[in-house]
């Protein structure tokens, strides 16, 4: 599921085939935006050498990365 129409122009890295944020600062800023959008706590978590967004939607734990300059759930 893709979220936001706002492009993610921050630097990214590829970790295990997933595009993630390169820096903690930008990941944290996007985590705050996503938290407001979904009404739940979202944190930035380091995965390999990148940063993903982690939270819960309707009781289901989710991890978001970047796909095509948009936030997208990753497995």
Secondary structure by P-SEA (a helix, b strand, c coil): ccccccccccbbbbcccbbbbccaaaaaaaaaaaaaaacbbbbbbbcccbbbbbbccccbbbbbbbcccbbbbcc
